């Protein structure tokens, strides 16, 4: 027996535990990779669903502004000229790619798409005199309006009953009672129901989007509302196409997040049912595979043998949820909270976000790992103890720490960071994970900012103002102080837009907002609630002080000139209504009172304050 063979035989007992250790290490790594991929797919699914739901809620709120701008009965200047109204509104919306006006029979009369998608001057009116909505959707829209119209007498009767009850409570000096406040809220809700026809939201319009020249061919959310004349009769219908590309961009970003983490054999799709169908591009999943599953439960992430991979599922708001959300927000003083919105989505939505990672993904990882382990095994025969120490310290530990970080992020802690101790594959994976969590945190902060800020002026939006008003009301009730509410409206602002253009109008709004903030205290709140209307909340201020303050601001504004883009300058004025917000009134009621005072100021010739 030669020496080489003897050495091999002597090394064999030592090699056995090394081989066993190496094999066990390979199995642990493979299992860790599998669990890690499952956690990542769950994280991407949950964060992506939250982002989509927040985006859809913002679009529903934006449509409320669109429908307010189409009130032809109150527009005495344009007299119901829907083509002009659609053109003006199209320059203001951010989340809709097209606005279409149909006649009473549902046939298209006017259409407008965002300028970035087509040339407005040469775009053919390809949809004119065609039916926009499917017959079933159009019938649903008409039926909803008929039900609302038939309910008006009962609603008015109920409003009268509540009003008489409120008068009795007032005569009994119970205006501060909980029952009286509840009555005021119910009267407010009934007023909103009487003034607001129902909106129909459907998921369709792919063929029409293609005809309009929009950059997508799949169905999207269509928001449809009746257009009423002054006698509450239908003149036609307005339909807004939700910008499908913004949904696709979010799905694409989720795929990129997975790819940045080294996961390429993955699907990120939207599924709608029943019957189940994909409403976004799919690569690996198919309906036949999904039909083998008993159910797709929301907020689940697990290995599915029938699919040969990990599947994470989260619900996304569908057309029914958005319709209920929009209706509740418009007819209720309280609206729908985030928690209620999420609960509706979890319980009733038929639209789901699926994140699927194919089993082959971690099998490929396992094959690469096995090759690497084999090389380590050969080296370990020479450097056994050094290699064990190196493996424990530099390979296993980073993966375990990364796993803990993934679990923390999956639990909602977006501040969690993976410790990067090397620049190898594991270190790059940790760096990519940190980049993804930072992007998710920035996205969450940006969504919160957009939800509470007017994009043009940087002021509070109506939602943020309402929340601030509730806090100030509680503080005033506790401290026994007074609160004044001011409604402002820029005089002749439409003439500024018509003469100088909407970009100049935006400059005027921004400059006027700056003037207001400079004149107010740090404890005061100012909000742009729509168009050229602003609301100022003045805590610890009585009616007389508020009136004097607004007259001072009116005088200061009148002395300042605003420079436009082309070098032209102009001066602006405003009309204001000031009221003292009593503790027994809701904030919506206070806004109504301030709005009434503001219109009195306009009737007096504008450029004045009425309290």
LUMVEXVEX-732662 format. One record per residue: residue in three letters; x, y, z of N, C-alpha, C in turn. Coordinates in steps of 0.1 Angstrom, whole numbers, plus 5000, padded with zeros to 4 digits. Last residue first. Layout:
<recs>
ALAXYZXYZXYZ...
</recs>
This chain:
<recs>
UNK431458945093431458855104430058865111UNK433158995063431859005069431958905081UNK435459195045435259095055433859105061UNK436159255010435759295023435559175032UNK436059204982437159284988436759335002UNK432559234972433859164973434859264980UNK430059334972430959394963432359334963UNK428359204989428559344992429659414982UNK428458954980427259024976427459174979UNK430758874993430758884978429558964973UNK429858865019430958965015430958985000UNK428058665017427558795020428658905016UNK429858455013429058495002428358625005UNK430958445039431858485028430958525016UNK428858355054429358495056430158545045UNK428758095044427558185042427958335044UNK431157995053430958005038429758105035UNK430757995080431758085075431558105060UNK428757795081428457935086429458035080UNK430157575071428957625064428557765068UNK432057545091432457585077431357635069UNK430457465112431157595113431657645099UNK429557225103428657325104429257465105UNK432057085104431357105091430357215091UNK432557085131433357165122432757185109UNK429457115151430557035144431357125135UNK428757305180428657285166429757195160UNK429257365206428157265203428057235189UNK431157565207431557425211430457325208UNK431257775178430757745191430957595194UNK433357975162432957835163432557805177UNK432558275148433058215160432458075162UNK433458365115432458325125433158275137UNK433858555086434358515099433258475108UNK434558555052433558535061434058485074UNK435958755026436058665037434858665046UNK437458794995436258815003436358715014UNK440458954983439658844986438458884994UNK442659064956441859084969441058964971UNK445859124940444659044943443959094956UNK447659264913447259264928445959194929UNK450259184891448859214894448659204909UNK452659194864452259194879450859224880UNK454559014840453459094844453159094859UNK456558834835456958964840455859054844UNK455558584829455958664818456358804822UNK454858474855456058414847456458514836UNK454158754877453858634870455058594862UNK454258894909454858894896454658754890UNK451959074928452358944924452958944910UNK452159334952451959294938452559154936UNK450459454981451459374975451159334961UNK448259574992449459664989450559584982UNK446359374996446059474986447259564982UNK447559255018447459185005447259284994UNK447059445038448359405034448459345021UNK444159435039444859555035446359535031UNK443759175047443159215034443959345030UNK445059175072445559095061445059135048UNK443259345085444659385084445259305072UNK440959195083440959325077442359375075UNK441758975099441458955085441459085077UNK441959105124443059045118442859025103UNK439259185129440359285127441559225121UNK438058935131437659025121438759125118UNK439358825154439558765141439158855129UNK438459005173439858995170440158935157UNK435658945173436159075169437659075166UNK435558665180435058715167435658845163UNK438658555196437258585196436858645182UNK440958295198440658415192439158435192UNK442058035202442258135213441958275207UNK442757965167442557925181442758045191UNK441657995137442258085147441958045161UNK441957875106441457835119442357915129UNK440857945074441857985084441157945097UNK440657825041440057825054441157855064UNK440057915007440957885018440157895031UNK439557874972438957884986439957844996UNK440057834946440657954952440057974966UNK440157484947440157604938440857724945UNK440057394981439657364967439657494959UNK441057445005440057335005439557314991UNK443957515021443357535008442357415006UNK444357635054444157525045443557575032UNK446057715083445457765071445457645061UNK446057785118446157685107445457735095UNK448157925144446957925135447157825124UNK450457925158449357835163448157835154UNK451958115146452457975145451357875149UNK449758355131450558305142450958165139UNK449958515098449358435109450358395119UNK451358635078450558715086449958645098UNK452558425064453458535070452658615080UNK450358285054451158225064452058325071UNK449458475034448658435046449458375057UNK451558485016451158605023450358565036UNK451558215007452758265014452358385022UNK449058214993449258125005450458175013UNK449758394973448658434983448858344995UNK451558244959451958364965451058414976UNK449958024950451158004959451558124966UNK447958164935447558084947448758054956UNK449658274915448858364924448458284937UNK450658044903451558134910450758224920UNK448257944892448957864903449857954910UNK447758134873446858124884447458044896UNK449858084856449858214864448858204876UNK448857844847450157844854450257974862UNK446457904834446457834847447757834855UNK446358244821446558104821446658044834UNK445558514821447058484821447358334820UNK442758504816443558604810445058564809UNK441658294831441358314817442258404809UNK442858324856443158204848442858224833UNK441758574863443258554862443558434854UNK439058514863439558604852441058594851UNK438858354885438658294872439158384861UNK439058534906440258444902440058384889UNK437558734917437758734903438958644899UNK439058704949438058774940438558764926UNK439358414968440058514960439058574950UNK437858354998437758324984438358444976UNK437858215031438358315022438158265008UNK436458175063436458125049436858235039UNK437558125095437458215085437458145071UNK436758085129436958015116436658115105UNK437958105162437358165151437658085138UNK437457995195438057965182437258035171UNK438158055230437358065218438158035205UNK438657845260438957955250438057955238UNK438657645279437557755280437957875271UNK440257435279440857555284439757665285UNK438657235268439357205280439757335287UNK437757345244436757305254437357285268UNK440157385231439457505235438357465246UNK440957115228441857205236441057325241UNK438957035211439156965224439957055233UNK439457205189438157205196438257145210UNK441957125181441857255187440457265194UNK441356865171442256875183442057015189UNK439556925151439156845162440056855174UNK441357075134440157135140439657055152UNK443056875125443556975134442457055141UNK441256725109441856665121442456765130UNK440556925090439556865099440156805111UNK443056965078442457075086441357015095UNK443456715066444356755076443756865085UNK441356735047441356625057442256665068UNK441956955031440756955040440756855051UNK445457015035444356995027443156985037UNK447757285044446957165048445857145037UNK449957395017449157415029448457285032UNK451257374993451957325005451157345018UNK450057434970450457544979451257504991UNK449857194955450157314948450757414958UNK449056984972450256974965450757104959UNK448157005005447757044992449057054984UNK448456715027449056845021448456875008UNK447856465035447556575044447956715039UNK448656275017447356265022446856375031UNK451256335013450356365002448956365007UNK452356235037452456385034451456415023UNK451855965035451256035046451256185043UNK453455915012451955895011451255965023UNK455955975023455456055012453956035010UNK456255765042456255905046455655995035UNK456155545024455155555035455055705039UNK458455595009457155585003456055605013UNK460455575029460255705022458855705015UNK460055305036459855405046459555545039UNK460755185011459455165016459055275027UNK463455265010462455305000461055295004UNK464455125032464455275032463555335022UNK464054865024463254915035463255065036UNK465754855001464354834999463554895011UNK468254895013467754995003466254985002UNK468354665029468354805036467854905026UNK468554475009467354475018467254615025UNK470954544997469754554989468454554998UNK472654475019472554615014471254635006UNK472154205020471754285032471654435028UNK473154124995471754104998471254185010UNK475754195000475054264989473554244991UNK476454015020476454155023475654235012UNK476153775005475253795017475253945020UNK478053814985476653794981475753824993UNK480254055001480053934993478553934990UNK481154255017480654295004480454174995UNK480154265052480954225041480354275028UNK478254345071479654315076480654275065UNK475554515078476354475066477754465071UNK472554435094473954465096474754415084UNK469454575083470354455084471854505085UNK467154765102468254765092469054635094UNK463954895108464954785110465954785098UNK462055075103463255125107464355015109UNK459654945098460454985086461755055090UNK458054715113459054805117459954835105UNK456154515105455754655104456854755108UNK456954255104456054295115455654435115UNK458754265084457454195081456454225092UNK460854375098460154455088458854395084UNK461454155115461054285120460354375110UNK462153965095461053945104460554075111UNK464454085085463354065076462054045084UNK466154075107465754205102464554195093UNK466453795110465753875121465254005116UNK467853755086466553695088465753765099UNK470153885091469353935080467953875082UNK471153725111470853865114469953915104UNK471553485096470553485108470153625111UNK473453575078472153535073471153525085UNK475653635095474953745087473653705082UNK476153365106475753485115475053595106UNK477153215084475853185091475253305099UNK479553355077478453315067477153295074UNK481353425097481253515085480153475075UNK481153245118481253395121480853475108UNK480952985109480053035119480053185120UNK483052985090481752965085480753015096UNK485353025106485053125096483553105091UNK485352795123485152935128484753035118UNK485652605103484452605111484252745117UNK488252675093487052685084485752695092UNK489852625114489752765109488552775101UNK489552345116489052435127488952575123UNK490552255090489252225096488752325106UNK492252275066492052385076490752375083UNK492152045051493452105055493352205066UNK489551995048490451885052491751935056UNK488552225038488352205052489252085057UNK488852215011489752305018489652275033UNK486752035005488152005001489152085009UNK484552185014484852055020486352015017UNK484452404997484852425011485252295018UNK483552284974484952344975485352364989UNK481052204983481952104979483452154979UNK479852454987480152364999481152264995UNK479552534961480452614970480852524982UNK477752354952479052364945480052434954UNK475552414969476152284969477552284963UNK474952674960475452654974476152514975UNK473952624935475152704937475752684950UNK471752474944472752414935474052494936UNK470252654959470852534965471952474957UNK469552844940470452884951471052764957UNK467852684925469052734919470052784929UNK465952644945466652524941467952574933UNK464852894948465852854958466452724955UNK463552894922464453004926465452964937UNK461952684919463252674912464152784916UNK459552774931460452684938461852674932UNK458853124925458952984920459952904929UNK456853334942458253304939458353154937UNK454253574939454653434938456153424935UNK451853774951453353774949453753624950UNK448853914943449553794945451053814942UNK446254104954447554114950448353984953UNK442754094945443854054953445254074946UNK439454184947440654214940441854184949UNK437154184961437354074952438554084944UNK436554274996437154294982437354174974UNK435554225022434654235010435254244997UNK437454225043436254135043435554125030UNK439654395037439854255041438654165040UNK438254625030439054565020439254415024UNK437154695055436254675043437054595032UNK439454735070438554625073437654595062UNK440554955058441254835057440354715060UNK438555145065438855115051439554985050UNK438755145093437455095087437755055072UNK441255255095441055115101439755055094UNK440955505084441855415078441555265082UNK437355595084438755595090439655495082UNK435255775065435655645068437155655073UNK433156045077433855975067434255835071UNK431756235093432956165098433756095088UNK429656325078430556425083431856355088UNK428856165048428956155062429956255067UNK428856175021427556195027427656195042UNK431456125012430756245007429456275015UNK432355895024433156015026432356145022UNK430455715015430555745029431255875032UNK431055714987429755744992429755785006UNK433755624988433455754982432055804987UNK433455364999434255465005433955605001UNK431755234981431255254994432055365001UNK433455244958432155304958431655334971UNK435655094967435855234964434555314964UNK434354844970434954914982435155064979UNK433654794943432654804953433154874966UNK436154784930435254894926434154904937UNK438554694956437954684943436954794941UNK441654714973440354774972439854754957UNK443254404978443354544973441954594971UNK444654155000443554214993443854364989UNK447453944994446854055002445754114993UNK449453654995448153714991447753825000UNK452153474983451653564993450453644987UNK453553164978452553254973452053334985UNK456352974967455753054977454753144971UNK455852664947456452794951455752854962UNK454152484933455552464933456252604936UNK451452484934452052584926453552574925UNK450852284951450252274938450852374929UNK452252364974452752244966452152244952UNK453152664985451952594979452552484970UNK454252815014454652735003453352654998UNK452753135022453253005025453552925012UNK451053385036452253365028452753225032UNK448153605038448853475039450053465031UNK446353815035447353825045448053685048UNK443453615026444253735026445253735037UNK443353295009443153375021444053495021UNK442153154985443253244986442953334997UNK441152804987440852944988442153024989UNK442052564976440752574982440252714982UNK443652534945443652574959442252594964UNK443152494918443452374926443552404941UNK443052734907441752664909441952544918UNK445752794902445052864913443752794917UNK446152644879446852614891446152674903UNK444452784861444252634864444952594876UNK445553034859444253014866444052874870UNK449053054866447953044857446653004865UNK452353204871451053164876450053144864UNK454353314854454453184859453153124864UNK453453574844454453494837454453344841UNK450953824837451453714845452453634837UNK449654154838450454054832450953944841UNK446354174854447754234851448554124845UNK444154044860443954174855445254254853UNK443153704858444253794860443953934853UNK440253574874440953614862442053714866UNK437753374888439053424889439653454875UNK434253484885435353374884436753444883UNK434953654917434753524909434053554896UNK438053814909437153694908435953724916UNK441353894900440053944903439053824901UNK444753974908443753864905442353914909UNK447754104898446454134904445454034899UNK451153994905449954014896448754054905UNK454253914901453554014909452354044901UNK456353624902455153694896454653794906UNK459753524896458653574905457553634896UNK462653474894461653384890460353414899UNK464453644907463953684894462853594889UNK465853784934464753694931464153734917UNK467753964942468253844936467153744933UNK466754194951467154104962467653964956UNK466054314928467254374935467654274946UNK463754164923464954144914466254194921UNK462054274942462354134942463654104935UNK461954534931462454514945462854364947UNK460854494906462254534907462754514921UNK458254414914459154324907460554364908UNK457454664925457554544933458454444927UNK457554824902458454854913458554734923UNK455354714888456754704883457754724894UNK453254794904453554644903454954624897UNK453455064899453655014913453954864913UNK452955074872454255124877454555064891UNK450254994871451254914866452654944870UNK449155224883449055094890450154994885UNK449755414864450355434878450155304886UNK448355324842449855314842450455334856UNK445755384846446155244848447655234849UNK444155634859445355614852445955474855UNK440655594856441755594865443055564857UNK438555794837439355674836440555684846UNK435355904845436755934846437455794846UNK432356024831433155904834434655944834UNK429256174835430656194834431456074839UNK426256194817427056124826428556164824UNK423256404815424156314809425056244820UNK421256524829421656584816422556484808UNK418656424850419856384843420056454830UNK417356664873417156564863418456544855UNK417356864892417756734896417456624886UNK416957114881415757044886416056894890UNK419357194871418857254884417657194889UNK420756874860420357014859419857074872UNK423556654866422156694868421956844864UNK425156374856425256514855423856574855UNK426156084875425156154867425456304867UNK429455944872428456014880427456074871UNK431855684873430755744866429755814875UNK435055574870434255644880433155724871UNK436655274863435855384857434955444867UNK439755124866438555174873437955284866UNK440454924836440855004848439555044855UNK441554674814440554744821441154824832UNK444354734791443654654801442554744807UNK445954884776444854814769444054734778UNK447555204777447255074783446055014776UNK448055474770449155384769448855254777UNK445255584749445955584762446955464762UNK443655624727445155644726445855644739UNK441055574728441455704732442855734730UNK441055294722440555394712440955534715UNK442055204747442855184735442355284724UNK439955264763441255324766442155314753UNK437955104753437855244751439155314754UNK438954854760438854884746438755034744UNK438854874789440154854782440054894767UNK436554914805437055024797438355004790UNK436454824840436254794826436954894818UNK434954824868436254784864436154734850UNK433055104881433154974875434654944871UNK431055294902432455264898432455114893UNK428755554903428955404900430455384896UNK427455764929428555734919428655584916UNK424355924936425355814937426255804925UNK424156284942423656154935424756044936UNK423856484968424856404961424256284955UNK421956614983422656694973423556614964UNK420956425000419956494991420756564980UNK423256355014422556255006421556324996UNK423756595028424756545018424056445009UNK421556615044421756715034422656665023UNK422056385060420856385051420956495040UNK424356475074424356355065423256355055UNK423256685088424356705079424356595069UNK421456545104420956645095421956675084UNK423256395119422356325111421756425100UNK424556605133425356515124424456445114UNK422456705148423156795138423956705128UNK421956485164420956525155421556615144UNK424256475179424056365171422956405160UNK423956715193425056705184424856585174UNK421756645209421556755199422756745189UNK422756435224421656405215421556515205UNK424656565240425156465230424056435220UNK423956915244423756775247424356685236UNK423957185239425257125242425156975245UNK421357255236422257255224423557195226UNK419157265253420057145253420957135241UNK417057445257418457485261419357355262UNK414657385246414957335260416357365265UNK414957485221414057555230414257515245UNK416657285212417157425213416257505223UNK414957075211416057065220416657205222UNK413257165191412757145205413857135215UNK414957175169414357295174413857285189UNK415456905166416556985170415957125176UNK412856815158413456765170414556855175UNK412756955133411856985144412356935158UNK414856815120414956955123414057005134UNK413856555119415056575127415156725130UNK411756605101411456555114412656585124UNK413056695078412156785085411856745099UNK414456465072415256585075414356685083UNK412356295065413156265077413956385082UNK411556435042410556415053411356385066UNK413756405026413356535030412356525042UNK413756125023414856185030414556325035UNK411356085010411556025023412656095031UNK411956224985410856264994410956215008UNK414356064977414456204981413256254989UNK414155814967414355824981414255974986UNK414055834939412855794946412955814961UNK416755904935415756004932414455964939UNK418055664942418355784950417255884948UNK416955494923416755464937416955584946UNK417955614900416555614902416155584917UNK420755574904420155714904418655714906UNK420855304902421255364914420755504915UNK419955264875419155214886419455284900UNK421955384861420655444860419755394872UNK424055204868424155354871422855414871UNK423054964858423354984872423455124876UNK423055024831421855004837421955014852UNK425855044827425055164824423655144831UNK426654784832427154894841426255014839UNK425254644811424954614825425454724835UNK426354764788424954784791424654754806UNK429554924793428754804790427254824795UNK429955274784429855164794429155044788UNK429755414759430955404767430955284776UNK428555394727428255364741429555344748UNK429255684706429255534709428955514723UNK429455944700428255884697428255734698UNK433055934699431756014699430655934693UNK435455814700434355754708433055824706UNK437155964684436855824680435655764688UNK437956234676436856204685436356064682UNK441556244673440156224667439156184678UNK443856484681443256364686441856344680UNK444956724676444756644664444056504668UNK445056864700444556934688444256844676UNK446156704720444756734721444156804708UNK448056434715447956574711446556614711UNK448456224745448056254731448056404728UNK449556204770449256084763448856104749UNK449956454781451156374779450856244772UNK447456554785448156604773449456514771UNK444856324792445856414796446856434785UNK441856354772442856274778443956374783UNK438356374768439556454770440556364777UNK435256394750436256324757437556404757UNK431756424746433056484747433956394754UNK429756224741429656354735430956424735UNK428755884739429855984742429656104734UNK425755764753426555784741427555904743UNK423855744773425155674775426055694763UNK421555874771421555734766422855664768UNK422256134778421356054787421355904783UNK425756144769424456194770423556104778UNK429056174785428056104777426656164779UNK432356264787430956314790430056234780UNK435356164802434456144791433056184795UNK438756204808437456234813436456234801UNK441756014816440756064806439456094813UNK443455954836444055974823443056024813UNK443856064870442956014859443556044846UNK445456174889445456034889444455974878UNK445456454887446756384887446656234885UNK443656734874443656604880445056544878UNK443856974860443956974874444156834880UNK443256954833444557014837444857014852UNK440756864834441756764829443156824833UNK439157084840439356984850440556894846UNK439157214815439757284826440057174837UNK437757024799439157074795439857134807UNK435357004812436256884811437656924808UNK434357264807434557214821435557094821UNK434157264780435057354786435357304800UNK432257064777433457054770434557144776UNK429957144790430757034796432157024789UNK428557414799429357384787430357274792UNK426957514819426857374816427557334803UNK427557794819426257744816426157604812UNK429757944825429857854814428557784811UNK428558104845429458164835429458074823UNK427257964864426458054856427258114844UNK427257684877428257744869427557844859UNK425357534891425957644898426957724889UNK424757344871423757434876424257554883UNK427057194868426657284857425657384862UNK429557074884428157114888427757224878UNK432056974881431156954870429756994873UNK433557004904433857094893432857084881UNK432656784918432256914923432457024911UNK433956584905432556584904432056724908UNK436656634912436256644898434756654897UNK436556594940436856734935436456744920UNK436056324940435156414946435356554942UNK438356224928437156234920436056314926UNK440156244949440356334938439056344930UNK439256034965439156164970439256274959UNK440055824948438655844951438355984956UNK442755864949442055884936440555904939UNK443355794975443655924971442855954958UNK442655524974441855614982442055754978UNK444655424957443255424952442355514961UNK446955464973446755534960445355534956UNK446355284994446455434997446355514984UNK446355044980445155094987445155244990UNK449055034971447955044961446655094968UNK450355024996450655134987449555154977UNK449354785006449154915014449355035004UNK450354604987448954624989448654754996UNK453154634992452554674979451054694980UNK453454535018453754675015453154725002UNK452554265013451954355023452154505020UNK454454184993452954174991452254275000UNK456954215005456654284992455154294990UNK456554035027456854185029456454265017UNK456253795014455253845022455353995025UNK458753775001457553774993456353835001UNK460353755024460553875014459253885006UNK459653515035459453645043459453765033UNK460353335015458953345019458753475027UNK463153375014462353415003460853425006UNK463753275040464053415037463153465025UNK463153015037462353095047462553245043UNK465152945018463752925015462853015024UNK467453005031467153075019465653065016UNK467252815052467252965055466953045043UNK467452585038466252615045466152755048UNK470052605028468952595019467652625026UNK471552615052471552735043470352725033UNK470952365062470552475070470452605061UNK472152205042470752195045470152315052UNK474852285045474152305032472652295034UNK475352185071475452335068474752365055UNK475251915067474251985075474152135073UNK477551885050476151855045475051925053UNK479551965068479352035056477952015050UNK479251765088479051905091478751985079UNK479951545073478651555079478251695083UNK482551605066481551585055480151605061UNK483651605092483751725083482651725072UNK483251345100482551455107482551585099UNK484951225079483551195081482751305088UNK487651295081486851355071485351335073UNK488651145101488551285103487651355093UNK488550895089487750915101487651065104UNK490350955067488950925064488150945077UNK493050985070492251105070490751075070UNK493950725067494150795080493150915081UNK493450685040492750605050492850665064UNK495150885029493750895026492950805037UNK497650775037497150905042495650925040UNK497650535022497650535037497150665043UNK497750634996496550565000496450555016UNK500350754997499150834994497850764999UNK502050535002501850635012500650725010UNK500750214990501650334990501250435000UNK500949885000500050005000500950125000
</recs>
